[in-house]
Amino acid sequence: MAAQQTNWAGNVRFAARALHRPATPEQLREIVAGSDRVRVLGSGHSFNRIADTTGDLVSLDDLPRTAEVDSAAGTVRVGAATRFAELCPVLRRHGLALPNLPSTPHFTLAGAYATGTHGSGDTGGTLAAAVRSVELVTADGRETVLTRGDDDFEGAVVSLGSLGVVTALTVEACPAFEVEQHVHEGLPWEVLTERPQEVLEAAYSVSVFTDWADSVRVWVKRRAGDPLPDLAAAGARRADGPRHPIEGMPTGNATEQLGVPGPWDERLPHFRAGSMPSAGDELQSEYFVPRPAAGGAVAALRELGPLLAPVLQVSEIRTVAADPHWLSPAHGRDSVAFHFTWTSDSRAVAPVLLRVEEALAPFGARPHWGKLSSTDPRVLRASYRHWEDFRGLMRRYDPSGTFRNALVDHWFAAGEDGGREAVRAGD
């Protein structure tokens, strides 16, 4: 394969026999119809082999960009390969916004929706919660549109790329708004273990960053006009300057803080569109637990602090509202997400990740589909009410398995008798 041989983090080397960059929808349909195995590569920000294939890898980056705004309906139809950083300025020019954004705007919309990626906030579901319709090219090269209310729709948005090639989506927007970002430091641990919602519901979007040892920092993103939370009452102090989520990294890469108001898309992400997101040299994992279990999960992870320290760059805690999508990690339950940014040493991370999963297992943790996990497929199957419904959807939309790969098969085909695999960090 001549280009894009690895994912963004460099821990996955793609096994595809070819990388295709169709320039027209017709070329895309021909590639799909003529191949026995196809996967789509978005921005490459997944940390496992969810985008990999031994067949044909397809990038949609050369297809014509589409952003059709319907201001009256409050929607936008957008090409699947569009990055959030490309779409946000378009919406802003129309006085519109997305209600939530991921931590970095570098992701493609289709990739973020398909893996259950999310932002932060008690009222904000995964990003997929805003999707109104999905346009697919299926294995026979035909185009299919699924719209909210259709029988298959709630299984087709967070689809792991296993139903077809998503070519466009229609997404709900809301009126544009401004956000102020304040960073607080020194929050006492007992607040997170005994009354976590006091912090996590303090503003429109809240993220807690920690090393699970001494440092607890709270990033509060307040929508202009909302009450300003007083975390001093919880024992935290206001930061005296800009901060980066990972201590020691350049603060200029992070979005503006210190209470300076700005457009929604320049404050809701943690990282600026034109800068390096996170650390760059890293691996990532993330787990969702029911919101009532937040305090217990924090306490369990806190006990692992000395074990985490050698391989952890930072951990983030966020809330996510329940949504109806079958494979959303927040399906059917308001959740708290525990994110881990690891060092890039996959061998050192693997045993630590197993301990994290053991600590979170009593709380019914669900892993993020695009990040490192070794969760047993049987555990996944038991956690998702529509697991078998989704297996049926794959059989109907892709009977020949064109869009499946080793990781999807590990989860679904091996889900009936699968054992625990080693962490899929790429080798």
N, C-alpha and C positions, 0 to 999 in steps of 0.2 A: 504494500500500500504506500503510495508516494507521499502522502501528506496526512497530517493529523494522526500520528501514530500512537499518541498517548492522550489521556484525559488531561484536564487542566492541572491537576495536582501531580501528574507524572507517575502515579502508582499503578495505573492500568495501561498496559500496552495492548492495543486493539489487535484482534486476530483476523480481521476482515480480509477477504481476498481482494477487495477493491473499495475505494471510496468514490462515490458518485456525487456530483454537484449539478443536478438538473437545473436548467435555466428557464424551463417552461413547465406548466402542469402536464402537458402532453408527454414530455420527456420523463417526468416522474412516474406517470402511469405506465409507460413502457418498461421502465426499470423494474417496477414492482411486479408487473404481470410476467416479466421474463426471468424472475429470480425465485429460487427455492427457499432462500433465507434473506430477510431484510431487517435491519434495525436502523433507527434514525438517531443521528448525533445532533444534539442541540449545542449548548455552549460548552459542553464537556465538564460541567461542574459537579457531576456525580462522582462518588468516591468508590463505588463498586462496579461490577461488570454489567449493570443494567442496560447500557447502550451497546454492549459488545455483541459480536456475531462472528461466526466462521464464514458467513456468506457475504452479502453486500451491505456496506454501511453507506447511508445516504445523509448528506447535509443539504438542508433547504435554504442555505444562506444566499444562493444565487437566484432564487425565485423572486419575482417582483414583490416588493414590499407593499402591503395593503394596510391602510388604517382609515376605515370608513366610519366617520363619527355621525351618529344620529342623535343630535342634541335634544330633540323632542322626546325620543324614547329613552334617552339617557344610556345609550349603548354604543359600543364600538366594535366593528368587525375587523379583525386584525390577522395578518399572516402569522402562521405558527412559529416561524423562525425569528420573529421580531423580539428584540430585547426590551425589557422594561424601560431601560434608559432611552430607547428610541420612541416608545409609545407615550411616555409621560409628558414630554413637551407638547406633543400633538394634542393630548387631552387638555392640557393647561391653556392652550390657545383657544379652546372652545369653552373655557370656564368650567371644565369637568376634572374629576379626579378618580383614581381607584381608591376604594375604601381602605385598602391595606397593601403593603408592599413587603417583599422579602428583605433580608438584612443587606443585600447588595442588589443593585439594579442590572447586573451583568447577565442574569439568566435569560433564557428564552421563555416566552410565555408557555408554549406547549410543554417544554420540559418541566417547568415548575408545576404546572397543573397536573401533569401525568404522574408525578411522584408524590403529591400531597404536600408540597412545600408551602410555607406559611409565613405570616408576619407575626405581630404580637398584639394582644389586646383581648380583654374579656368578651367583647362583642364581635370580634373578627374571627371568622372561621379560617380554614385553609384558603389559599388563594383561589382554589377551584370553586369555592362557594359563590363566586361572582360570575361563573360561566353560564351563559344562556344557551349556546349551541356549539356543537363540535362538527367540523367537516373532515371526513376521512377518505382516504383512498384505501380500499380493501385489497385483499390478495389477488383478486382477479383484475385489478386495475380500475375498478368502477368507483365512482364517487358516492358517498353516503353522507347525509346530514341528520344528526340527532339533536333534537331541541328539548329544552326543559319541559317536562310533562310526558314525553315519549317513554314507553315502557323500559327501554334500554339505556336511557340517558344517564341515570345515576350510576350506572356501571361503566360508562364510556368516558368519563372525564378524567378520573384518577385511574388510568388504564394500564400504566406501566409500559406503554408503547406496544401492547400485545394484541390489539384489535385491528390496527391499520396505521397508516401514516396520517397524522393529523396535519392538515394543510392550512386551516383557518379556524378561528374561534370568534364567537360573539360574546362580549363581556359587558356586564353591568358597570356603569360609572355613577358617580354622585357629584353634587356641586363641589367645586374646588374649595379648598380650605387651607389655612395657614397653621403651622405647628411651631411650638417652641420646645427646645430640647434642653433639659437640665440634668446634670450628672451629680449624684450624691454618693458619698463614700462613708465607709466605716459603719455600715448597718450591722447591728448585733445579730449573731447567728440565731439567738432564741426567737427573734421576730420571724425569721423564715421558717423555723420548725414549728412554732406555736401558733402563729397567726399570719401565714404567708399571704392571704388575700388582702390584708391591710396594705401590703406593698404592691402586689401584682395587679390590683384593681384601682390603684391610685390615680391613673390617668388613662387617656385614650390608648396609649401604647407604652408598655413598661417592659424592660429587660433587666434582669439581674445578672451581672458578671461576677464570677468567683473562681478562685483556684482551689476551693474546698479546704483551704487552710486558714489564712488570716484575712484575705482580701474579699470584701463584699461591696460591690459598687452597683448602684441602681441608675439606669438610664430612663428618665421620665420624659416622654414625648406628649406634651399637652397641646390639645387642639385649641387654637385661639378662641377665647371666650369662655372656655371651661374653667372651673375652679383650679387654682394653683395648689397642688398638694404640699403639705408641710411634713416632710419626712424627718425633720428635726425632732418631732414628737416621738418618732420611732427610734431615735438615737443616731440618725445619719447626719452628716454635715455636707453642705454644698461644696462641690469641687471649686478650687480657686483658679482653674484654667482648663483648656481643652484636654480631652483624654481620648485615647484609642482603646477599643475593647481589650486588646492584648497589651499589657504593660511593656513599654520599651519600643513599641512600634511607632512610626511617625504619626503624630496627631493630625497632620494635614490631610491624611487619607480618610479621616473620619468626617462625617457630616457636622455642620456647625452647631455649637452648643452655647452655653452661657446665657440661655434664654433669648437669643436673638431670633425673632420670628422669621419664618420663611415659607416658601411653598411646600405643600405636602410631600412632593417627591424629592425634595432636598433635605428633609428631616426624618421621614419615617424609616428609610434605610439607615444602617449604621455607617455605610461607606459611600464615598462620592463616586459618581459614574465614571469619571476619568482617572480614578486612582486604583491601586492594588486593593482588592477586597481581602479582608482578614490578614493572614500572615503570608499567604502564597505558598510557602513550603509547609504543607500540613496534610493531615488526614482528618476526617470528620465522622462522627456518629451522633445519633439523636434518638430519643425515646419519649413517647407520649404516655402519660398516666392520667387516670381520671382526676379531675380537679380536687375533689375532696381528699385525695391521697397525697396532696402536695407536701404537707408537713412531714409525713412519714417517709416519703421518698427523699426529701432533703436530708433528714436525719440519717437514713441508711447510706446515702452517698457521702455524707460528711465523715462517717466512720472509715471510709476508704481513702481519705485525704492523703495519708503518707504513701499509699500505693499509687495514687494517681499522679502525684507531684513530678516524678521523673519523666513522664511522657505527656503531660498535659500542658497546653499553652494557655487555654482559658475554657471555661464552661459558661453557658448561658441558660437562664431559666426564663421561659415565656409562657403566657397563657394563650390558648386557642379555643374558640367557641366550637361547639358541635356542628357538624354539617351532615348532609344526607348521602354523600357519595360513598359507594359500597366499600372501596378500598382506601378511603381517606383515613389516616391515622387518628383523626378526630371524629370518625364516623360515630354518630349516636351518643357522644359523650363530650361534655366540656372538659378540656384537657389542660395539663401543664406539660410543656415540652422541655426536656433536659438535653441540651446540646453540648457536645464535646469537640473542641478543636485540639487534635493531638499533634505531636511531633510527627515527622514523616517516616519514622522507623516502624514499619509494619510488624516486624518480628517482636519488638518490645511492646507494641500496643496490643497485640492479639490476646495475650493472657490477661491483661488488665481489663480489656473489653469484656471478656468472659465474666470477670468478677463484677463489673458494673451490671451486666445482664442478670446475674444471680441476685444482686442486691435489689434490682427493680422488679424481678419476677413476681413477688407477692402482690405487687400493685397492678398487675395486668398490663405491663409495658408493651407498647407497640413500636417497632423501629420505623424510622424514616426509610422509605423505599430506595432512595438514591444514595444512602450512606452506609458505612460499614456496620455489619451486624452478623452474628452467628445464631440468631434465634431459630429454634427448631421449627420447621414448617408445620408440624402438628400443633404447636403453640399458636402460630399465626392463624391456622384454620379455626381453632377454637375461639379466637378473639374476634373474628369477623363474621357477623350474622349472615352476610350475603356471599360468603366464600364460595359455596357451591354454585350460587347463581352466577358468579363471575366466571367460574370454570365453564359453565354452560354457555356464557356469552362468548368466550374464546372459541369454543367448539363451533358455534354458529357463524361467527364472523371470520374465523380463520381456521377452517377444518383441516387444512394441510399443515398448520403450524409454521407458516411463513414468517410470522413476526415473533415467534418464540426464540429463546436462546437458552443457554445452560442455566443462567440464574433464574429465569422465569420457570423453567422446568424444575429446578431445585425446589422452588416454592410451591408450585402447583402440581406437577406430575408426580414429584416425589413426596408431596404433602401427605399421601395416604400411609406411607411407611417410612418416611425420611428420618434419618438420624441426624445428629448434630454435626454440621460441617465446620471446618476451620474457618476463621474469619476470612471473608472474601476481600482481601486488601489489594489484590492484583499482584502478579509475580513477574 
